[in-house]
Amino acid sequence: MIFAFVIKWANIPDSAITPVNLVIKAFSVFLGSIFLTKNGTKGLINGVLFALIYTMLSFTTFSLLAGEFVLGMGLVSDFAFNTIAGAIGGIMGANLKK
């Protein structure tokens, strides 16, 4: 949401929107995976599952809002980055001291 306001008021090129959006989503998955796996078990599995569910829900929601379902490289990159972020966040969350 904050990035949307920054785009609105700053002179940010359109080519920067997709990479920044990808990083914001991956960071969200990373943090979500850390909080999800704080119980200390199955961090990798739970982090990856969280990332896959997050990506599917995000894709479905925004596809419904746009009125079209487009399967392309954007979805592939979302799955890849979010899965990596979820795995790392899950491992970190499972290993954090309580």
Contacts in CASP RR format, 6 or more apart in sequence:
PFRMAT RR
TARGET T0000
AUTHOR 0000-0000-0000
METHOD contacts of the structure
MODEL  1
MIFAFVIKWANIPDSAITPVNLVIKAFSVFLGSIFLTKNGTKGLINGVLF
ALIYTMLSFTTFSLLAGEFVLGMGLVSDFAFNTIAGAIGGIMGANLKK
3 20 0 8 1.000
3 21 0 8 1.000
3 24 0 8 1.000
6 12 0 8 1.000
7 17 0 8 1.000
18 74 0 8 1.000
22 77 0 8 1.000
22 78 0 8 1.000
22 81 0 8 1.000
25 58 0 8 1.000
25 78 0 8 1.000
25 81 0 8 1.000
25 82 0 8 1.000
26 81 0 8 1.000
26 82 0 8 1.000
26 84 0 8 1.000
26 85 0 8 1.000
27 85 0 8 1.000
28 54 0 8 1.000
29 50 0 8 1.000
29 51 0 8 1.000
29 54 0 8 1.000
29 55 0 8 1.000
29 82 0 8 1.000
29 85 0 8 1.000
29 86 0 8 1.000
30 85 0 8 1.000
30 86 0 8 1.000
30 88 0 8 1.000
30 89 0 8 1.000
31 89 0 8 1.000
32 50 0 8 1.000
32 86 0 8 1.000
32 89 0 8 1.000
33 43 0 8 1.000
33 46 0 8 1.000
33 47 0 8 1.000
33 50 0 8 1.000
33 51 0 8 1.000
33 85 0 8 1.000
33 86 0 8 1.000
33 87 0 8 1.000
33 88 0 8 1.000
33 89 0 8 1.000
33 90 0 8 1.000
33 92 0 8 1.000
33 93 0 8 1.000
34 89 0 8 1.000
34 90 0 8 1.000
34 92 0 8 1.000
34 93 0 8 1.000
34 96 0 8 1.000
35 93 0 8 1.000
36 46 0 8 1.000
36 47 0 8 1.000
36 50 0 8 1.000
36 90 0 8 1.000
37 43 0 8 1.000
37 46 0 8 1.000
37 47 0 8 1.000
37 89 0 8 1.000
37 90 0 8 1.000
37 91 0 8 1.000
37 93 0 8 1.000
37 94 0 8 1.000
38 93 0 8 1.000
38 94 0 8 1.000
38 96 0 8 1.000
38 98 0 8 1.000
39 94 0 8 1.000
40 93 0 8 1.000
40 94 0 8 1.000
40 95 0 8 1.000
40 96 0 8 1.000
41 94 0 8 1.000
42 94 0 8 1.000
43 89 0 8 1.000
43 90 0 8 1.000
43 91 0 8 1.000
43 93 0 8 1.000
43 94 0 8 1.000
44 87 0 8 1.000
44 90 0 8 1.000
44 91 0 8 1.000
44 94 0 8 1.000
46 90 0 8 1.000
46 94 0 8 1.000
47 86 0 8 1.000
47 87 0 8 1.000
47 89 0 8 1.000
47 90 0 8 1.000
48 83 0 8 1.000
48 86 0 8 1.000
48 87 0 8 1.000
50 86 0 8 1.000
50 90 0 8 1.000
51 82 0 8 1.000
51 83 0 8 1.000
51 85 0 8 1.000
51 86 0 8 1.000
51 87 0 8 1.000
52 79 0 8 1.000
52 82 0 8 1.000
52 83 0 8 1.000
54 82 0 8 1.000
55 75 0 8 1.000
55 78 0 8 1.000
55 79 0 8 1.000
55 82 0 8 1.000
55 83 0 8 1.000
58 78 0 8 1.000
59 75 0 8 1.000
59 78 0 8 1.000
63 69 0 8 1.000
63 70 0 8 1.000
END
